[in-house]
Amino acid sequence: MSVTEPAPVAPPPAPPVHEGILRRQSLRESAARTYARSLPIVPVRARGLTIEGADGRRYLDCLSGAGTLALGHNHPVVLEAIRKVIDSGAPLHVLDLATPVKDAFTTELFATLPREFADNARIQFCGPAGTDAVEAAFKLVRAATGRDGLLTFTGAYHGMTAGALEASGGARDVRVTRLPFPQDYRCPFGIGGERGAALGARWTEHLLDDEKGGVPAPAGMIVEPVQGEGGVNPAPDAWLRRMREITRARSIPLIADEVQTGVGRTGAFWAVEHSGIVPDVMVLSKAIGGSLPLAVIVYRSELDLWQPGAHAGTFRGNQLAMAAGAATLAYVRENGLAERAAALGARMLDSLRKLRVDHPGIGDVRGRGLMIGLELVDPEAAPLPAEADDHAPAPPPDPALARAVQQECLDRGLIVELGGRHSAVVRLLPPLTLTDEQASAVVDRLADALAAAERSPHRRAAAGPTT
Ligand code: PMP
């Protein structure tokens, strides 16, 4: 008697690999993870503007490693520079020793810096992140001036280590005095424009000179030429020049935090060039490492009053980052990518402003170069508290709409970042190598996403405010 074999039962289909990876990430990684929450993507390949996920989906990446990837992902000149170091047999870890790779990086970096600044500058290689360079800058000016306090601005973002965090908007520290950063759309003085910025400068000056103002002479002032995380707020050039005059007249070192604005991003190689100011210290990171971790401060040599070893650290000699960074700096310089960012950014701002006709949820479109932000608002809600007559009051920000737009963008294969005080600013930080066609595709997808988010109150409600 033959026994009939039971028919094989097909095993249930295995869940896609990327789902397992995402599930394990949410089980194992810290609750503090950030981008991973709003972008459930498992990148496996990337080139230029495009990222491919493990599920085979492709995305246009306008987050660019939080503004790091000046040349997009895996640019051939960056890959070639990294391979060259590896193939040469050069040591990858060298502490802060001199190497040909470091020498070439420093030479290239100094060649891009404003002449007047570079001619009399020192460089300090810090720990690898932007926040490490911010800490180094604070320590430097405190050592050089013998003072303690710092002047910072409302809405600022300088990093997540203790000192940098204290200097960022939202933190409380008695050594930090926070001054009003000019904002045209939500002007703290209710008048916006040049007059609003001029009042901010006047307040700064008054506070510093008021013996009863409670602000002793500070060690330095730190400013972002365009606030990035704070919601893409460009500092007006005239205001920045005033800050330079005010600080110079009182011997207060001026620190320009160009971690996000540097390397062509805003349409000039360094954003301070728009105003022509020469700062005392520049804080540089992100793009200078060509996608690998690298951070430095460059400063006026008179401030170099540190003792040997005053600011040390194990990871200050990342050879691959220096090679990738030097290749990136040279490519941006030789190919005029700052000018390209200025022209393309202006055109994108123009196209995005035109969307306001059909999308009343776009309260403001602002930016400089390829650092662009759309502040989303609830046009039907009452405007925020009474403002002066000559400046139209802005409707309240709409973080739920911004979050829904971000998700609708993702559904359409577009990665965007959110920022601003209420996480209601959709931010675009595309690579400077963006083509005209890609720029149009980004604007089109964003417009579609806006329409979809506005049509779908459920999605908006589900998106809720970002945390
Ligand atoms: N300064 C600015 C202006 C930044 O935008 C950032 C990061 N977004 C930092 C400092 C901190 O850099 P990191 O995240 O590499 O520590």
Residues whose N, C-alpha, C, O or C-beta is under 5 A from the ligand:
A	BS01	PMP	A129 G130 T131 Y157 H158 G159 E224 G228 D257 V259 Q260
